[in-house]
């Protein structure tokens, strides 16, 4: 979880938010949403899900947001979570927006950890997702990858999945 008392973490969070805010539609699940800082930008119902996934059981959403979270989850578990999103949580024609660092970000993140920025956060990284990994995630969990792009000078990536 991010430490919103640290300037750099708030700054990076704001950059991620600015990437997805224009796309927030209807009811939103903020998966890995920390303290729910995104809530003020959501017009419909809002649910933040962190470690306790049981709170999303039986609930459906128009939009699911997963910002800087999947890199903290075991690779194969992410596929299971996305299958659950498809089967149980995301409405037809709904979208998932995720951001995750690219592999080229790893040395920069290691350097920032050495000087005390994001040290705990980096230690929790399980996998650096590639474009191919993200395409496979969409395919294996039954989504259409509607958009893929890199941002922050290629150090982060945004993927938009659509429920078909």
Phi, psi and omega per residue, in radians:
X1 nan 2.512 -3.107
X2 -1.328 2.661 3.072
X3 -1.733 1.715 -3.048
X4 -1.252 0.024 3.038
X5 -1.471 -0.238 -3.124
X6 -1.630 2.262 -3.075
X7 -0.962 -0.869 -3.045
X8 -1.103 -0.654 3.137
X9 -1.203 -0.714 3.074
X10 -1.101 -0.725 3.140
X11 -1.069 -0.844 -3.138
X12 -1.150 -0.663 3.092
X13 -1.081 -0.759 3.138
X14 -1.081 -0.685 3.112
X15 -1.106 -0.731 3.100
X16 -1.125 -0.761 3.126
X17 -1.025 -0.802 -3.119
X18 -1.061 -0.466 3.113
X19 -1.232 -0.602 -3.036
X20 -1.877 -0.334 -3.075
X21 -0.903 -0.732 -3.123
X22 -1.089 -0.282 -3.047
X23 -1.811 -0.014 -3.111
X24 -1.204 2.055 -3.097
X25 -2.253 2.394 3.009
X26 1.060 -2.483 3.134
X27 -1.385 2.390 -3.000
X28 -2.206 2.291 2.930
X29 -1.791 2.199 3.127
X30 -1.790 1.616 -3.053
X31 -1.405 2.049 -3.047
X32 1.353 0.520 -2.977
X33 -1.409 0.282 3.032
X34 1.063 -2.043 -3.108
X35 -1.800 0.232 3.111
X36 1.425 0.519 -3.106
X37 -1.092 -0.378 -3.127
X38 -1.369 -0.250 -3.053
X39 -0.869 -0.733 -3.047
X40 -1.135 -0.207 3.135
X41 -1.753 -0.002 -3.068
X42 -1.794 2.277 -3.129
X43 -1.579 -0.478 3.135
X44 -1.629 -2.768 3.076
X45 -1.172 2.657 -3.067
X46 -2.414 2.310 3.071
X47 -2.314 2.232 3.040
X48 -1.738 2.328 -3.139
X49 -2.154 2.125 3.072
X50 -1.974 -1.958 -3.058
X51 -1.365 -0.505 -3.121
X52 -1.589 1.679 -3.104
X53 -1.330 -0.193 -3.111
X54 -1.134 -0.386 -3.118
X55 -1.192 -0.284 -3.133
X56 -1.643 -0.087 -3.118
X57 -1.091 2.247 3.097
X58 1.349 0.147 -3.116
X59 -1.998 2.494 3.117
X60 -2.145 2.666 -3.038
X61 -2.425 2.711 3.036
X62 -1.420 -0.536 -3.060
X63 -2.433 2.381 2.991
X64 -2.104 2.294 3.136
X65 -1.963 2.318 3.060
X66 -2.384 1.504 -3.044
X67 -1.701 2.076 3.090
X68 0.930 0.821 -3.098
X69 -2.198 -0.645 -3.001
X70 -1.168 -0.390 3.103
X71 -1.223 -0.210 3.132
X72 -1.668 -0.011 -3.077
X73 -2.001 2.490 3.091
X74 -0.924 2.398 -3.033
X75 -0.836 -0.959 -3.091
X76 -1.170 -0.521 3.120
X77 -1.153 -0.571 3.117
X78 -1.063 -0.711 3.121
X79 -1.078 -0.726 3.123
X80 -1.141 -0.724 3.120
X81 -1.099 -0.764 -3.124
X82 -1.184 -0.585 3.042
X83 -1.106 -0.700 3.103
X84 -1.144 -0.724 3.064
X85 -0.950 -0.813 -3.082
X86 -1.139 -0.804 -3.051
X87 -1.353 -0.571 -2.951
X88 -2.136 -0.548 -2.897
X89 -1.959 -0.460 -3.057
X90 -1.783 2.218 3.120
X91 -1.177 2.715 3.049
X92 -0.939 2.436 -3.083
X93 1.171 0.125 3.061
X94 -1.321 2.938 -3.090
X95 -2.306 2.602 3.001
X96 -1.969 2.301 3.069
X97 -2.010 2.154 3.104
X98 -2.279 2.589 2.985
X99 -2.201 2.577 3.102
X100 -2.760 2.588 3.120
X101 -1.169 2.627 3.057
X102 -1.495 2.968 3.134
X103 -1.118 -0.534 -3.126
X104 -1.224 -0.240 3.110
X105 -1.357 -0.355 -3.022
X106 -0.963 -0.863 3.139
X107 -1.101 -0.626 3.125
X108 -1.170 -0.766 3.124
X109 -1.114 -0.666 3.089
X110 -1.109 -0.710 3.117
X111 -1.115 -0.789 3.129
X112 -1.124 -0.587 3.099
X113 -1.140 -0.622 3.130
X114 -1.093 -0.542 3.137
X115 -1.705 0.189 3.005
X116 1.640 0.136 3.111
X117 -1.732 2.234 3.084
X118 1.049 0.427 -3.058
X119 -1.047 -0.877 -3.134
X120 -1.160 -0.708 -3.138
X121 -1.062 -0.808 -3.130
X122 -1.125 -0.654 -3.138
X123 -1.083 -0.414 -3.133
X124 -1.518 -0.096 -3.112
X125 -1.186 2.214 -3.120
X126 -1.735 -0.548 -3.027
X127 -2.772 2.433 3.013
X128 -1.734 1.981 -3.025
X129 -1.324 2.382 3.047
X130 -1.719 2.940 3.063
X131 -1.022 -0.733 3.126
X132 -1.090 -0.731 3.088
X133 -1.015 -0.747 -3.099
X134 -1.188 -0.714 3.068
X135 -1.080 -0.709 3.109
X136 -1.160 -0.657 3.083
X137 -1.043 -0.792 3.117
X138 -1.075 -0.869 -3.077
X139 -1.098 -0.855 -3.054
X140 -1.264 -0.366 3.108
X141 -1.779 0.059 3.002
X142 1.491 0.407 3.112
X143 -1.845 2.830 2.959
X144 -1.718 2.245 3.063
X145 -1.440 1.836 -3.037
X146 -1.433 -0.548 -3.108
X147 -2.677 2.483 3.001
X148 -2.459 2.270 3.108
X149 -2.690 2.723 3.040
X150 -1.802 2.646 3.086
X151 -2.528 3.113 -3.060
X152 0.932 0.946 3.093
X153 1.053 0.474 3.111
X154 1.512 0.056 -3.137
X155 -1.450 -0.298 3.098
X156 -2.284 2.797 3.134
X157 -2.374 2.587 3.092
X158 -2.048 2.327 3.034
X159 -2.226 2.437 3.100
X160 -2.084 2.061 3.119
X161 -1.812 2.423 3.104
X162 -2.041 2.379 3.062
X163 -1.358 2.047 -3.123
X164 -1.521 nan nan
